[in-house]
Amino acid sequence: MKKLIALIGAGLMLASCVSDDKIATAVKKAIKEDPNLIAEAIKAHPAEVMQALQTAARDAREVMAKQREEDEKAKLMDAVNNPLKPSITDADAIRGTKGAPIQLVEYSDFQCPYCTKGYEEVVKVLLEKYDGKIQFVYKHLPLSFHSEARIAAHYYEALRLQKDDFAHKFHDVLFTNEAQQKLRQFKEKYLQTVAKELGANMKKLAADVKSEKVINKVKADEAEAAKFQIQGTPGFVLNGVPIRGAYPIQHFEDVLKLLQDNGKLKI
């Protein structure tokens, strides 16, 4: 291909002094009039053409990856400087230390396998590592294709009306692989079994699960997630910085460091 362009360019140069634009126009015209020129050039130099395509593809991937990285950095800095502000009230079962400098809010689904993984590998780790310096708030984003997720969210909130500790323990039990299997198999009956084992008032629970207070609390969490453009689970807001997806623990640590480096967090 390069030889083809060079030959056309050389012919023009011999005829007169021409600009690069005129050479390019002449090459385009030649190819348009005889598209077989490209096919013939490829057939004559297949290895060179393939090498050129592979190099171009690699270079393009590197450029795109670098651009994505720069875009992510820019978004992250924008989030640091313009943090989201989740609503945290007495209606939320706060875990850890209330008013702590690190605030982790999660929008989750009790049947999401990535949420189970996120609890074990991120939430639990951060609660232990930053004990006394972190508060964790669990919010609801039950997905439509998880049949028991919404009723599980209602049970969590109904248990919270009795005691925050009931809600916390219910959360921890459900986010285990064994519980996930039982929930799929026994559905609401399993939720009742867990609640009973926790020592909950089952008569009050049965009424609260269906109450407007509980139903509206879950809906409010969903609305807040939508406002923050969190559509899948798990979704997190760490000191105002959104983390949409099941990122590894190191990403959360990086966000905390970025917040500290920019004077937004002291721990």
Number of C-alpha atoms within 10 A of each C-alpha: 16 9 9 14 16 13 13 15 20 13 12 16 13 9 9 9 8 12 12 9 9 13 19 14 11 16 18 14 12 14 12 11 10 11 12 11 15 13 13 13 16 15 11 12 12 13 11 14 16 12 11 12 12 12 12 12 12 12 12 12 12 12 12 12 12 12 12 12 12 12 12 12 12 12 14 18 17 12 15 21 14 11 16 16 12 19 11 12 8 6 14 17 22 19 16 18 17 15 12 15 16 23 19 23 23 25 24 28 28 26 25 19 16 18 23 23 17 24 21 15 15 20 20 13 14 21 19 12 11 15 13 15 19 21 21 23 19 21 25 29 29 26 19 10 8 13 14 20 22 21 18 26 25 23 24 28 28 26 27 20 20 15 13 19 15 21 23 17 15 21 18 14 14 21 22 15 13 10 17 18 13 15 21 14 11 12 17 16 12 17 21 17 12 18 21 13 10 15 9 17 12 14 8 13 23 13 10 20 21 14 13 10 15 22 18 12 18 20 15 16 20 21 15 18 23 13 12 17 12 21 16 18 24 25 27 26 22 22 22 20 24 23 18 18 16 19 16 12 14 10 13 19 13 11 19 19 15 16 20 13 11 11 10 14 14 12 10
